[in-house]
């Protein structure tokens, strides 16, 4: 006999893995897809290369600034709801980037794209790990993390192929149908869940965002204004001061966005330091090498992407080759032990921590 109450929706594991991984792949792909298209953008938008650097920087800064806040909003408002909202925002921003008439509009669109991506990444991982049983979680997170390596490896190649075969606008247009389909299907097929509501650390978000923007601005502008210019000295000093203020605030905040106690965990600190250094090297070198190949050597966007592929594909390929089947103390498989695009600490935490703990709440 019916009791008049509906049973909670059971997660559809195949759809959950497919939708969360597709969204994550799209976000990571867009972090590097633009680098082989920048010379064409520079020509069409009549902008300097220093200005177009911000198409990469604005995406990364907005992404980093919003990721913890988005995770907290997901705990409070519903993870599927915020994840889907992030997908829709990312899709709309992609269309805005494709329609951008100026470099400033493109940079603004990329920043909004980054905010959408900030909601997609943490909540896709939380939804994914919550849907699968503990004994399968390590393997699933390994698949999910492997897609990040694939997206980084083929990003410049995809950007070059689309730019040369169609137009640079289409590196953004291709996100639109994928994003719309993923948003509709996510709303229908992904399970909804909530976490313990936590206070948003808005002062922490403001301090870290302003500090990073100030430092990046100084580093990007230094070659033009000169390292000893008042502008550069002021922006670098301000950035350092804001980051120091961020650490001071986090040490006494009741609910910090980054609990400093996590930095005392060796695996967490080492994994994040490795990811930081690798990401910095890849993004900086990828940007410079792509411009050198096209502007100095005269290669086409596609030829540049092909030449970047062996270099960018090496770390994820090494991770697969050196796959470690050693089980962690929780009994889960760890994705790999070195050369990963996603630190082993994240695979460990996915099976070990609650969703709130996993994102520093």
C-alpha positions as a printed Julia matrix, in Angstrom:
361×3 Matrix{Float64}:
  0.0    0.0     0.0
  1.31   3.42   -0.9
  2.28   5.63    1.99
  2.01   8.81   -0.08
  5.74   9.57    0.19
  8.18   9.05   -2.65
 11.45   7.2    -2.11
 14.61   9.24   -2.5
 16.04   9.22   -6.0
 18.66   6.52   -6.43
 21.81   7.74   -8.18
 22.21   6.54  -11.77
 25.88   5.73  -11.59
 26.65   5.74  -15.31
 24.96   9.08  -15.86
 26.55  10.51  -12.72
 30.05   9.57  -13.88
 29.39  10.72  -17.45
 27.84  14.1   -16.61
 30.25  15.12  -13.87
 33.27  14.01  -15.91
 32.06  15.77  -19.08
 31.54  19.03  -17.2
 34.93  18.75  -15.5
 36.62  17.92  -18.81
 35.08  21.0   -20.45
 36.26  23.28  -17.62
 39.85  22.01  -17.69
 39.97  22.02  -21.51
 39.04  25.71  -21.58
 41.94  26.63  -19.32
 44.44  25.98  -22.15
 42.34  25.89  -25.31
 42.89  29.61  -25.96
 46.69  29.68  -26.06
 47.0   28.56  -29.69
 44.26  31.0   -30.72
 45.76  34.13  -29.12
 47.63  35.44  -32.22
 44.39  35.31  -34.25
 42.53  36.99  -31.39
 45.23  39.65  -31.24
 44.76  40.4   -34.94
 40.95  40.42  -34.91
 40.51  42.35  -31.66
 43.39  44.8   -32.3
 44.86  44.14  -28.86
 48.38  43.67  -27.59
 49.63  40.29  -26.46
 50.06  41.59  -22.9
 46.35  42.43  -22.83
 45.38  39.01  -24.15
 47.38  37.31  -21.41
 44.42  38.21  -19.23
 42.2   35.85  -21.2
 44.18  33.11  -19.45
 44.8   34.93  -16.15
 41.22  36.14  -15.57
 39.89  32.6   -16.01
 42.35  31.14  -13.51
 41.95  33.88  -10.92
 38.14  33.78  -10.94
 38.25  30.0   -10.8
 40.58  29.95   -7.78
 38.7   32.69   -5.95
 35.3   31.05   -6.29
 35.97  27.37   -5.74
 35.68  27.21   -1.94
 32.69  29.55   -1.83
 30.91  27.48   -4.49
 31.49  24.31   -2.47
 30.0   25.98    0.62
 26.99  27.21   -1.37
 26.47  23.68   -2.63
 26.38  22.37    0.94
 23.8   25.0     1.85
 21.58  25.26   -1.26
 22.0   21.82   -2.79
 24.98  20.43   -4.68
 23.11  19.5    -7.84
 21.41  22.9    -7.91
 24.67  24.87   -7.61
 26.49  22.49   -9.99
 23.78  22.98  -12.62
 23.84  26.76  -12.06
 27.61  26.71  -12.59
 27.16  24.78  -15.83
 24.6   27.29  -17.08
 26.83  30.22  -16.12
 29.81  28.62  -17.87
 27.7   28.05  -20.98
 26.37  31.61  -21.09
 29.86  33.0   -20.54
 31.17  30.85  -23.4
 28.58  32.4   -25.72
 29.54  35.87  -24.46
 33.22  35.13  -25.18
 32.36  34.01  -28.71
 30.43  37.24  -29.33
 33.03  39.54  -27.74
 33.72  42.6   -29.92
 36.71  43.78  -27.85
 39.51  42.31  -25.79
 38.01  43.8   -22.61
 34.7   42.04  -23.24
 36.55  38.77  -23.9
 38.52  39.08  -20.65
 35.32  39.77  -18.71
 33.64  36.76  -20.31
 36.58  34.56  -19.42
 36.37  35.72  -15.79
 32.69  34.73  -15.68
 33.62  31.4   -17.27
 36.06  30.89  -14.42
 33.34  31.52  -11.85
 31.15  28.91  -13.53
 34.03  26.48  -13.55
 34.6   27.17   -9.84
 31.15  25.76   -9.14
 31.57  22.79  -11.48
 34.86  21.36  -10.24
 34.33  20.86   -6.48
 30.68  19.92   -6.73
 31.21  17.48   -9.6
 33.72  15.62   -7.43
 31.45  15.74   -4.37
 28.42  14.47   -6.32
 30.53  11.75   -7.92
 32.11  10.42   -4.73
 28.82  10.55   -2.82
 27.08   8.45   -5.5
 29.56   5.55   -5.56
 30.2    3.05   -2.78
 33.42   3.41   -0.83
 35.07   0.35   -2.37
 34.75   1.79   -5.91
 35.51   5.4    -5.06
 39.28   5.33   -5.61
 38.94   3.87   -9.12
 36.19   6.34  -10.08
 38.21   9.32   -8.84
 41.18   7.98  -10.82
 39.08   8.02  -14.01
 37.81  11.5   -13.18
 41.34  12.79  -12.54
 42.69  11.15  -15.68
 40.31  13.26  -17.75
 42.05  16.38  -16.43
 45.35  15.16  -17.86
 43.69  14.39  -21.2
 42.03  17.82  -21.31
 45.31  19.63  -20.58
 47.16  17.54  -23.17
 44.73  18.12  -26.04
 43.59  21.65  -25.12
 46.06  23.51  -27.38
 45.55  20.93  -30.15
 41.76  21.37  -30.05
 42.15  25.14  -29.94
 44.52  25.11  -32.9
 42.37  22.77  -34.98
 39.18  24.78  -34.36
 40.91  28.12  -34.93
 42.46  27.01  -38.21
 39.51  24.98  -39.49
 36.75  27.38  -38.47
 37.53  30.49  -36.43
 38.72  31.31  -32.91
 35.15  32.18  -31.89
 34.25  28.5   -32.25
 36.52  27.41  -29.4
 33.82  29.0   -27.23
 30.78  28.15  -29.34
 31.46  24.41  -29.04
 30.83  24.67  -25.29
 27.29  25.95  -25.78
 25.43  22.82  -27.01
 27.45  20.6   -24.67
 26.73  22.88  -21.73
 23.01  23.11  -22.48
 22.66  19.34  -22.82
 24.69  18.69  -19.67
 22.67  21.25  -17.69
 19.31  19.72  -18.69
 20.45  16.15  -18.07
 22.13  17.04  -14.76
 18.94  18.59  -13.46
 16.99  15.45  -14.36
 19.44  12.65  -13.6
 21.88  13.69  -10.88
 21.0   13.07   -7.23
 20.51  16.07   -4.95
 22.37  16.29   -1.66
 23.23  18.83    1.0
 26.02  19.26    3.51
 26.25  20.9     6.87
 25.5   24.61    6.29
 28.55  26.73    6.97
 29.14  30.45    7.13
 30.69  31.87    3.95
 34.17  33.28    4.5
 33.64  36.41    2.39
 36.57  38.37    3.92
 38.87  35.47    3.07
 37.57  35.35   -0.51
 38.07  39.11   -0.9
 41.62  39.09    0.54
 42.9   36.13   -1.5
 41.28  37.38   -4.71
 42.64  40.91   -4.38
 46.07  39.62   -3.41
 46.35  37.26   -6.37
 45.06  39.87   -8.84
 47.58  42.4    -7.54
 50.5   39.96   -7.81
 49.52  38.77  -11.29
 49.03  42.36  -12.46
 52.53  43.28  -11.27
 54.14  40.22  -12.88
 52.35  40.71  -16.21
 53.03  44.46  -16.38
 56.66  44.3   -15.17
 58.14  43.72  -18.62
 56.45  46.87  -19.94
 56.58  49.22  -16.96
 59.92  48.01  -15.59
 60.59  46.11  -12.39
 61.7   49.25  -10.54
 58.7   51.36  -11.55
 56.39  52.62   -8.77
 53.45  50.76  -10.34
 55.15  47.37  -10.14
 56.68  47.88   -6.71
 53.33  49.05   -5.34
 51.25  46.24   -6.84
 53.68  43.5    -5.8
 53.97  44.87   -2.27
 50.2   45.24   -2.02
 49.7   41.68   -3.25
 52.16  40.31   -0.69
 50.5   42.33    2.08
 47.03  41.1     1.11
 48.17  37.48    1.08
 49.72  37.98    4.51
 46.45  39.5     5.72
 44.61  36.49    4.27
 46.75  34.06    6.27
 46.29  36.14    9.41
 42.51  36.21    8.91
 42.32  32.48    8.24
 44.22  31.72   11.43
 41.51  33.35   13.57
 38.34  32.99   11.46
 35.68  30.76   13.01
 34.97  29.0     9.71
 37.91  29.72    7.37
 37.87  28.94    3.66
 41.31  27.36    4.11
 41.83  25.84    7.56
 45.56  26.28    8.11
 45.69  23.0    10.05
 45.4   21.23    6.69
 48.84  22.53    5.73
 50.31  20.46    8.57
 49.15  17.28    6.81
 52.17  16.2     4.77
 50.23  14.53    1.94
 47.9   17.51    1.59
 50.7   20.09    1.61
 52.97  18.13   -0.74
 50.15  17.29   -3.17
 48.97  20.87   -3.42
 52.5   22.26   -3.69
 53.21  19.83   -6.54
 49.98  20.76   -8.3
 50.74  24.47   -7.87
 54.26  24.21   -9.29
 53.23  21.94  -12.17
 50.29  24.13  -13.11
 52.43  27.27  -12.99
 55.07  25.68  -15.21
 52.57  24.28  -17.72
 50.46  27.43  -18.08
 53.41  29.82  -18.28
 55.51  27.7   -20.63
 52.51  26.72  -22.74
 51.57  30.35  -23.27
 55.12  31.44  -24.19
 55.97  28.45  -26.39
 52.68  28.73  -28.31
 53.42  32.39  -29.1
 57.02  31.57  -30.08
 55.94  28.83  -32.47
 53.4   31.07  -34.23
 54.9   34.56  -34.1
 58.6   33.73  -34.38
 58.64  30.45  -36.33
 55.48  31.02  -38.36
 53.66  27.8   -37.5
 49.89  27.63  -37.89
 47.64  27.21  -34.83
 47.11  23.53  -35.64
 50.81  22.87  -36.19
 51.54  24.56  -32.88
 49.01  22.37  -31.09
 50.52  19.24  -32.64
 54.01  20.25  -31.47
 52.79  20.96  -27.95
 51.0   17.62  -27.66
 54.03  15.37  -26.81
 55.12  17.74  -24.04
 51.68  18.17  -22.5
 50.8   14.48  -22.84
 53.93  13.25  -21.05
 52.83  13.74  -17.4
 49.46  11.93  -17.71
 51.09   9.21  -19.82
 53.74   8.74  -17.14
 51.01   8.52  -14.52
 49.34   5.68  -16.41
 52.65   3.87  -16.95
 53.59   4.11  -13.29
 50.13   3.33  -11.99
 50.31   2.22   -8.42
 47.86  -0.42   -7.25
 48.95  -0.1    -3.66
 45.89   0.18   -1.49
 45.57   2.98    1.0
 44.7    2.34    4.6
 41.01   2.72    3.63
 41.31  -0.1     1.1
 40.95   2.15   -1.96
 43.18   2.24   -4.99
 45.34   5.32   -5.28
 45.42   6.71   -8.82
 49.2    7.0    -9.13
 52.25   7.88   -7.12
 53.99  10.5    -9.21
 53.58  12.79  -12.18
 49.84  13.16  -11.75
 47.71  16.06  -12.85
 45.48  15.36   -9.85
 47.48  14.79   -6.67
 47.13  11.4    -4.94
 46.03  13.35   -1.88
 42.76  14.18   -3.65
 42.1   10.54   -4.52
 42.83   9.68   -0.9
 40.62  12.44    0.46
 37.74  11.48   -1.82
 37.45   8.17   -0.06
 38.57   9.29    3.36
 36.95  12.69    4.09
 33.41  13.96    4.04
 32.52  16.38    1.23
 32.71  19.34    3.59
 36.15  18.38    4.87
 37.37  17.73    1.35
 36.95  21.37    0.42
 38.21  22.87    3.63
 34.91  23.43    5.38
